[in-house]
Amino acid sequence: MTKVFSTTLNRTEKAKIHEIGINGSQKVDVVPPPMMADNEGTTSPHHLFLASIGGCINLIFETALERGRIELIDLESTIKGNYETEEDTQRSYFSSVEIETTVTVPEGTSESKLERFFNIAHENCPIGNCLIGSCVKLITKLNVAFA
């Protein structure tokens, strides 16, 4: 079965500011990273890329925990992308994306189950799976906190 996802992208009246339309009702302006500081409420393609991978893994992880009947108290991730620019060609790319996730669960929850569900999320994230065979290495780490 094939699902189709779509979005729109329109140039605004301001140079290098483009508006992304999501589901017809939500909009976000996207700019080059150096312009973010001067354009409040904007994001960059770089940040969207990182957030899409982290968000995908977290949402699948949360679904897996729910199906496994594991109570989730909190879930937080830090996503870092190592961005390279080749001096001779000026070609730029992410060489790796590192996602460090902290899950907070009740005392006594099996850490091995949490690790298994986190690995399921990593392996089943369609956004992260797009990186397979690319120049981008996806690195994930799970920290467990008990409350």
Secondary structure by P-SEA (a helix, b strand, c coil): cbbbbbbbbbbcccccbbbbbccccbbbbbccccccccccccccaaaaaaaaaaaaaaaaaaaaaaaacccccbbbbbbbbbcccccccccccccbbbbbbbbbbcccccaaaaaaaaaaaaaccaaaaaaccccbbbbbbbbbbcc
